[in-house]
Amino acid sequence: MSISSYRFNRQSNAEFYKTLKSRVNDYFVSNHIERTANAEMITKTTVLIALYFIPFGFIISGLVTSVWAILGLWLAMGIGAVGIGFSVMHDANHGAYSKNESVNKFFGGFINILGINSSIWKYQHNVLHHSFTNIEGADGDVDIPFFLRFTPHQPQRPMHKYQHLYAWLLYGFLILMKVIVTDFTQAFEYRKLKLVKSPAELRKLIMTISFWKVVYFGVFLVLPLILSPVSPWITLIGFFGMQYTLGMATAVIFQLAHIMPENDYPLPDENGKMDNNWAVHQMVTTTNFAPKNRILSWYVGGLNFQVEHHLFPNICHVHYRHISKIVKETAQEFNVPYNSIDRFREAIAEHARMLRMLGNAPAAT
């Protein structure tokens, strides 16, 4: 079934989202607050971009000769890359950073200097994941290689019994695979889905992806191989460590929001109709975690408030904490689930439990 035939049930609990949007809008109007970035966000952007580029400058400067110091700088770059991905480019590519689209395009383009194509990201994340969250066959975040099982509708294989153990190792390769392979394969996939409208648009997209890959590897791998005073093997280890850090953080944060025991994995009926409306669908397929952990929330761009993000992706994440009370109270009023786990470590444990459950359960009919 084509995803273009999927339809959410607009009559089911229709007043919930209408009421919620009105209350959230009133919050911004009554407090005279813009929905986009504020001074805190601009400061954060500066810090995180600096955390990526300043260590890189030291790596290629030749001023640092210690192997351990060089590896530490690569790790710092990885930490900076995670912050940019979650806190800067993510908001910008949702149009939530600024009311000025040129500003959003500029900061959204920072994903290209992390090795990932911005257009492919928007197709996968903004269009498919946010529209069809946790729907097997539509949400690319749950349609994964055969060695992992993220929904009860996927085939259960013997290896899956151990996925709660080995998944954590594989998570670190997520971004590296996307940088090397997946951006290209997804371009062809999105042409089949007609997200990429024509063969000419596909050719242009492939050329753009290829251009940015050359830039990325040329600047962030070849230059250090040439200019860094340490062995090329140390540079390769450092580059891989940076990518692994980015992949691990990205995978864990997104999986804690959706691959959890509290979440549903609904499917459309034979006519493509879903049981819930879109907003309720987001509520039943999404989980918040560690909402009181301000340090974590700062670093991951408010994505521990994943419920608020899915309902209002065009609002900058610095406001999620403040509107979360409105979302929770409105959900309770309309008898809609509001999934939230208090602590980060508890969310990790719950995700591991979900992986084990999926690894041992037969495929749902």
C-alpha positions, 0 to 999 in steps of 0.5 A: 500500500502506498503511503499516499493512501494513508489517512488519519481519522479526523473525526476521532477526538478532533477537539483535542488538538484544536484545543491544545493548539489554541492554548499553546498559541495563547501562551505565546501571545499572553507572554509576548514570546516568539515561537522561534529562537531566543537569546538562550538559543543563540548562545547555545548555537555559538557554543556548540558550533565552537565545540565542533570547529575549535578542536578541529582547528587544533587538530590540523594546526600542528600545535598539538602533538600528543596522541591522547590529546588529538584523540581527545580533540576528536571526541570533543568534535563528536560531542559538538557534532551531537549538539549541533545535530540536536540543537541547531540543525534540527530546529532549523530544518523544521523551520523553528529556528527563525521566522526568516527562511534564509536563517533556517536554511543556513543553520539547517545546512550545518547537517552537511558539515556533519556528513549528512545531506540536508534534503535527505534528512528532511524527507526521512525525518520531517516528512516520513517520521513526523507524518507516519510515526512508528508505522511499519512500512512508512516511518524509515526510523523503524524500517531498519536492517534485518538484524534489528527488530523495532516493531511487532509487525516485523519478522522475528528472527533467532538473532533478535533474541539477543538484540537487547545486548548487541543493538547498543554496539550497532547504534554507533554506526548509524551516522557513519552508514548514512554518511557513506551509503544510506543518503544515496540509497534513500535518494532512490527510495524517495524517488520511488515514493514520489517525494523526489518528483522527477528523474531530473530532480533525482540526478540533481539530488545525487549530484548535491549529495556527492558534492557535499560528501567530497567537501565533508571527507576532504575537509574533515578527513583528508586535511587532518590526514595531511596536516595533523602531526600524528600517525594517519592511523590515529587520525582514522581512529579519531575520525571514526570515534567522532562518527561513532559518538554522533551515531550512538547519541543520535540512535539512543535519543531517538529510540528512547522516544519511540521504541518503548513499551509505552508506545503503540505501533499502529497500522492502517486498515486495508483502505489506508485508514488509521484509527486515530487522528494525527495528533493522538497518533503522535501521543500514543507513539511517542514518549518523553524522558527525563523532563526535569534533567535540564543539562540533558535537555539543553544538550539534546535540543529539548528532544527529551520533550519528544511529545511536544516536539512531535505536536509542535515541530515548528516551535523552537525547542527552548520553549518545550519545557514551558508548554509541556504542562499545557500539553500534559493537562490537555491530554489528561482532560481529553483522556489522551495518553501522555507518556513520560519517564522520569529519569534518563537511566530508567528510559535506557532500561525501558528501551532495553526491555522493549528490545528484549520483548520485540526480540522474543515476541512472534510477529503480530498479525 
